[in-house]
Amino acid sequence: LVAASGGYMMACVADKLLAAPFAYVGSIGVVGGSPNVHKVLERAGVEVVQRTSGRFKRSLQQFEPNTPEGLQKYQEEIDAIHAAFKVHVSTNRPSLDIEAVATGESWLALHALDQGLVDGLCT
């Protein structure tokens, strides 16, 4: 059983949150990425033409080198999603020390109970 990341986001709105002792709970964090294959394509002589509108429509590149500006913008977007995730969890589980649990880590439910991520254990 897993109630991590998006699963925990949905579960944390419950009035009472129970988990099996061996369930994996938490993962209040955000990950994003995309493969960058421009070097492989370049070596193979493949040219990819891509057009966008809007300065940051494609902040993370797949077919050409990433820029420091684009990487910074992408990190800002990831950070904004993480902030919204923390607000959502804090609103629904106000007794949590959100900074202590919003590290992206997951815990077995036995330890998640100690953290306040769940209210009880059951099988």
FENFENNOR-V387344 format. One record per backbone hydrogen bond with DSSP energy under -0.5 kcal/mol. CO is the residue of the C=O (numbers start at 1). NH is the residue of the N-H. E is the energy in kcal/mol with one decimal. If there is no record, write none. Layout:
CO_NH_E ; CO_NH_E
This chain:
1_24_-2.2 ; 3_26_-1.8 ; 4_7_-2.3 ; 5_9_-2.6 ; 6_10_-1.9 ; 7_11_-2.4 ; 8_12_-2.7 ; 10_13_-0.9 ; 11_14_-2.1 ; 16_18_-0.6 ; 17_119_-3.4 ; 17_120_-1.2 ; 19_122_-1.8 ; 20_23_-2.3 ; 21_110_-1.3 ; 23_25_-0.5 ; 23_109_-2.1 ; 24_3_-3.3 ; 25_27_-0.5 ; 25_107_-3.1 ; 26_5_-2.8 ; 27_29_-1.7 ; 28_104_-0.7 ; 35_37_-0.7 ; 37_41_-2.5 ; 38_42_-2.4 ; 39_43_-2.4 ; 40_44_-1.6 ; 41_46_-3.0 ; 42_45_-1.3 ; 45_47_-0.5 ; 46_48_-0.5 ; 47_49_-0.5 ; 48_50_-0.6 ; 54_57_-1.9 ; 56_59_-0.8 ; 59_61_-0.6 ; 62_37_-2.4 ; 67_71_-2.7 ; 68_72_-2.3 ; 69_73_-2.2 ; 70_74_-2.4 ; 71_75_-2.2 ; 72_76_-2.2 ; 73_77_-2.0 ; 74_78_-2.3 ; 75_79_-2.8 ; 76_80_-2.1 ; 77_81_-2.0 ; 78_82_-2.3 ; 79_83_-2.4 ; 80_84_-2.1 ; 81_85_-2.4 ; 82_86_-2.5 ; 83_87_-2.1 ; 84_88_-2.3 ; 85_89_-2.4 ; 86_90_-2.8 ; 87_91_-2.5 ; 88_92_-1.6 ; 89_93_-2.4 ; 93_96_-2.1 ; 96_98_-1.3 ; 97_100_-1.1 ; 97_101_-1.4 ; 98_102_-2.2 ; 101_28_-0.7 ; 101_103_-0.7 ; 101_104_-0.5 ; 105_27_-3.4 ; 105_28_-0.6 ; 107_25_-3.3 ; 108_111_-1.2 ; 108_112_-2.4 ; 109_113_-2.4 ; 110_114_-0.8 ; 111_115_-1.5 ; 112_116_-1.0 ; 112_117_-2.3 ; 112_118_-0.8 ; 113_116_-0.7 ; 120_19_-1.8
